Amino acid sequence: MSFPILSLTIWLPILAGFLIIALGDGPARKLAAATSILTLLVSLPLYFGFDPTTAAMQFTESVAWLPGFNINYDLGVDGISMPLIILTTIINVIVVISAWEVIKDRPAMYLGSFSIMTGLMIGVFSALDAILFYIFFEATLIPMFLIIGIWGGPRRVYATVKFFLYTFLGSVFMLIALIYMYKQGGSFSILSMHELALNKDQQFWIFLAFLAAFAVKIPMWPVHTWLPDAHVEAPTAGSAVLAAIMLKMGGYGFLRFSLPVTPDASSFMDTFMIAISLIAVVYIGFVALAQRDMKKLIAYSSISHMGFVTLGIFIAFRLIAKGDDAGVALGLEGAIVQMISHGFISAAMFLCVGVMYDRIHSREIADYGGVINTMPIFAAFMVFFAMANAGLPGTSGFVGEFMVILASFKTNFWIAFLAASTLILGAAYTLWMVKRVIMGPIGNDKVAALTDINPREFWMLAILAIFVLLIGVWPNVIGSVMHASIENLVQHISTPKY
Amino acid sequence: MDNLQIATPEIFLLAATCAVLVVGLFTKATSNTVYWLSQLTLVITLMMSISQLGSDTMTGFSGAYTVDSLSASLKTWLLVVAIGIFLYSRDYVGARKIQRSEYFVLGLFAVSGMMIMVSATHMLTVYLGLELLALSQYAMVALHRDNGRAAEAAMKYFVLGALASGMLLYGMSMIYGASGSLDLNVISDILAGNGDVMSTERTIGARFGLTFLIVGIAFKLGAVPFHMWVPDVYEGAPTSVTMFISTAPKIAAFAMLIRLLVGGLETLNADWQQMLAIMAALSVVVGNLIAIAQTNIKRMLAYSTISHVGFLLLGIVGATNDGYSAAMFYAITYAFTTLAAFGVLLAISREGFEAEELSDLAGLGKRNTLLATVMMLAMISLAGVPPAVGFYAKLSVLQAAVNAGFTWLAILAVIMSVIGAFYYLRIIKLMFFDDPVDTTDVRPAGDVTAGLAVNGFAVIALGIAPGFIMGACIAAFA
């Protein structure tokens, strides 16, 4: 067995997180910074050492864990999960920077929780055993529950309990489905579940169980209502992690479980899935337009963007029916690029709101106006990320949306038409917000007293901006690593299981 | 000689208990001598019980008493839990002016009752153990004799408990009538059709008896619809006694269930599976739903117990060996986790103050982070969230239920566990998100703190490496 990079990237932040909590508030910040940078460095070989020519799992580790239950500690990554792991480790660094001087109440617990959560999320993306996946998937709820509940806004208790129960309800059905498949196939290995022969009814029910788990997590309309509450009440870094990574677990779940395990049921349900994805894109876009709270607006914009991800995933079956394998791959890759890109952009948007919130302690759009006059550098960043959120070409926001719309065009004009309406809606709600908050004359005395961002905030936003631009102008930076895996997935889902 | 040898731990325990009783007469009410002697007794008994681990099945007293891998490991865990119970209750009992030597002596008697239940393979031994346990518990509930609620709880417990014992005895007599034996191994043989031919009438008689047995067992476990005593007794009893009732006896009741239903009446499984399935479904629903409405934490934990009994039964309804081991794992880990929860409650209570209402936990995270963390781990585990051990317990019973074709029951159970998660989360919320109402320092004795820390750590560590106990559970039914 080679060097266990994956285990190290999972357990380093988790153990360091406990250490940070144990050592108390004194060395917490430095320790957290060191951990996050070290974790990022440890995770980099996953990208640079990745072999893009194969769809097989790489960096695999396997240890028998509970032989009686046939549960193994199986880890490995392919082109779908690896970019998400890198995203997680990058966002972790940003989180530490963002919390540096902002969190005054129990910083050790705060930073420790984030560190532990980072490890758990990497575990979600690298687990190849279904029970191990489930454990990581559920365990991430605990730190997030505490983060929102302890450091959140006024309605934090309501928001965090709703967040926990909603996601917990979704995932227990998945647990039953996993147990059922174990009964059928005698293994909890995800890869062997992919090969498990299931008839139509079995697939249908298993698909629904997965849907309950992942639709809540990503979230899809109409089970999205926990997200605006959680986002609004969470502390800034909590919102950023929630939007940037936790939502991606839902999308990843669709790609890792729903599609390969129940391809026929996914195909059978695709119209339904496409329909609710489009509702998310269009209806939630309008909902975002009506928001007065900036965080809520970005939260709704996240749901709308995640609608693109599910659209890109489920449009695949329409294209398979047409025999257009290239189109299928385009849609799926678009979905993944959209996930990664949204990870950077939404984190950046939440951090921008956080920067203003730290100064004025309000998230209401109406309390701002003319911020550009007092915070010109910040305004530049905010406008840039807003543009990226609206899907401006040259930024990462454009790439994923464009790929998904292109794939939609190959199936049906009206699907593509509705999907493309997001380019207008997204521009409308984001830019309108920017107009009211950033542009214009100075709105009130508080805005007049604002000071521009300090170097810490500058670098925090600058790092994210670099990645947004990098993916925007050179999408192949993530595209190249996932081709083989996506092709393999396309092939797998185009063959019926019965 | 062989007969006596297999029962050495029990014989030693009983003899030592009598000695402790006598010592108790001559020590001052304030001294801890009885406590330390009781702990010493338990530790020595534990050593003896550990030495029985891994030995072959041995039967003695004409088949009435058996030592096998099931009884050896259950006894071991029982004793470990009992040691924890005594440790956590020491200061509570001392501060309450409860007759402390009686408390520990009755506790020791109850432990010997439980050990007998675990090893009993004869209906009379089962009954003997059960009554030894039950009578000690009735007295323990009533120990706080000036407290009206405790007296009421004891009365209720005694009347209903006696009724249940009566049911159990009646069921045993019916089965004796049908099979002509009280020895569970013999009954098993006869019902399976070896020996005399079982006539239809006799089978009906056995079924009739089975129904009454199940009533008795369900009462002792606290399964719906025989759960009425649980909340009242939990609330009324002194917290240390509540802790006693809610932890170790569940392991013993599980053993009794296995001995009677699996050891004796496994051929009638089609009959008892249905009954247990209904009770399991009702228990998870009623327990979880009513727990939400509770403001008294002891009542809340009582309903939580009821729901967990439902989960435990989920493992047994399938009538498979995997399921029995899953239920065994559930019983053991449940006892551990609840022990930690009650241990924290006892640590917060002090002289003249009972931590009973949910609001008493408010802000515990700020008052004593360690205790709050232990409590949080216990709640996470009871809610069944990984990586705490409660998750594996739930996973294994759900798996057993699904494998046996009770998928509907498994789905019902997981939905209810989400509802259950709400009231466990509420405790975490109170401890960590709210500000303390009562800002008195919470500073339990050093050994209690250490015990709680180990207990809390075990809840997580067993979750990450459950193979240790799971292996023993699988071996018990191999």
Interface residues (C-beta under 8 A of the other chain):
Chain A: W65 L66 P67 G68 F69 I131 Y134 I135 E138 A139 L141 I142 F145 L146 G149 I150 R156 V157 T160 V161 F164 L165 F168 L169 V172 F173 L175 I176 I179 Y180 Y182 K183
Chain B: I380 V385 P386 P387 F391 L395 S396 L398 Q399 V402 N403 T407 A410 I411 V414 I415 S417 V418 A421 F422 L425 R426 I428 K429 F432 F433 P466 G467 M470 G471 I474
